[in-house]
Amino acid sequence: MPKVVEAIYEDGILKLTKPINLPKNKKILICIEEKSFAELINEIELEAKEDVDKTLEEVRRKKYD
């Protein structure tokens, strides 16, 4: 299951801001996103709100027989 963790890049090394529970020598994949987690959540919430608003507007415009 994917996990989102925050890290700081310093002197060629990614340093986690909080410890994570992984077995020793566990190989993982890292996806680098330069935005903060809070920024990503805000974008997702805004997109979701826009989708909901658009859907509500479409439903209100429909005429039911």
Backbone torsions as a table, in degrees:
resi	resn	phi	psi	omega
1	MET	NA	132.1	-179.6
2	PRO	-64.7	146.1	175.1
3	LYS	-126.6	144.9	174.4
4	VAL	-104.2	123.9	177.8
5	VAL	-129.4	153.0	179.2
6	GLU	-101.4	139.5	178.9
7	ALA	-141.8	159.2	176.5
8	ILE	-117.7	131.4	178.6
9	TYR	-89.9	120.1	-176.4
10	GLU	-145.9	125.3	178.1
11	ASP	53.4	41.4	176.9
12	GLY	79.1	8.6	-177.5
13	ILE	-127.6	136.1	172.3
14	LEU	-85.5	122.0	-179.7
15	LYS	-113.0	120.1	179.5
16	LEU	-67.5	142.6	178.5
17	THR	-82.3	-18.8	176.7
18	LYS	-138.7	147.5	178.3
19	PRO	-67.4	151.0	175.6
20	ILE	-124.3	155.9	-176.5
21	ASN	-96.6	93.6	176.9
22	LEU	-131.0	146.6	176.2
23	PRO	-64.9	152.9	178.6
24	LYS	-59.1	138.5	178.6
25	ASN	65.4	18.3	177.9
26	LYS	-70.9	126.8	177.8
27	LYS	-86.1	131.2	-179.1
28	ILE	-131.0	164.5	172.8
29	LEU	-103.7	144.2	179.8
30	ILE	-123.0	130.0	174.9
31	CYS	-108.4	121.9	-176.3
32	ILE	-96.0	124.8	177.6
33	GLU	-128.1	122.7	-175.0
34	GLU	-78.8	-10.5	177.5
35	LYS	-83.2	154.1	176.5
36	SER	-75.4	158.1	179.0
37	PHE	-58.8	-40.3	179.6
38	ALA	-62.4	-40.0	178.1
39	GLU	-63.6	-41.9	178.8
40	LEU	-63.0	-44.1	179.3
41	ILE	-61.7	-44.1	178.8
42	ASN	-59.9	-41.9	178.6
43	GLU	-63.9	-44.4	-179.4
44	ILE	-63.3	-43.9	179.6
45	GLU	-63.2	-40.2	179.5
46	LEU	-64.6	-44.9	178.4
47	GLU	-61.6	-42.9	-179.7
48	ALA	-63.4	-43.1	179.5
49	LYS	-62.6	-42.2	179.4
50	GLU	-62.5	-41.6	178.4
51	ASP	-62.7	-43.5	-179.6
52	VAL	-65.2	-45.6	179.0
53	ASP	-60.1	-42.8	179.4
54	LYS	-63.7	-44.6	179.8
55	THR	-62.8	-45.1	178.6
56	LEU	-60.7	-41.8	179.5
57	GLU	-63.2	-42.2	178.9
58	GLU	-63.5	-42.4	-180.0
59	VAL	-64.6	-42.1	-179.4
60	ARG	-65.5	-29.8	-179.3
61	ARG	-78.0	-24.1	-178.4
62	LYS	-66.4	143.7	175.5
63	LYS	-108.0	126.4	179.7
64	TYR	-98.1	136.8	179.6
65	ASP	-81.7	NA	NA
